[in-house]
Amino acid sequence: MSRAMVEQIRERLAAALAPTELEVLDEGHKHAGHANAGKGHFHVRIASAAFAGVLPIKRHRMVYAALDGLMDNGIHALSIDARAPDV
């Protein structure tokens, strides 16, 4: 399921935010023994022009909005590194 979830996350973020950089990592192995046995833990690194001039909290909200529905169905924990592209 993790590989399929990584692809779903990638597809949703690509469609919503047109990133210039996008990396989605399954970090479940770091959380073995935690809730859900480490399943559903992901890290997203994303750069998008949509983030230019936007505060970090708003960037995170934009990512969460793009992943609507997955947060309650497959994603247990999500860490986000969201930035505007380098100029």
HELIX and SHEET records of a PDB file:
HELIX    1   1 SER A    2  LEU A   17  1                                  16    
HELIX    2   2 GLY A   28  HIS A   31  5                                   4    
HELIX    3   3 ALA A   35  GLY A   38  5                                   4    
HELIX    4   4 ALA A   49  PHE A   51  5                                   3    
HELIX    5   5 PRO A   56  ALA A   66  1                                  11    
SHEET    1   A 3 GLU A  21  ASP A  26  0                                        
SHEET    2   A 3 HIS A  41  ALA A  47 -1                                        
SHEET    3   A 3 ALA A  77  ARG A  83  1                                        
END                                                                             
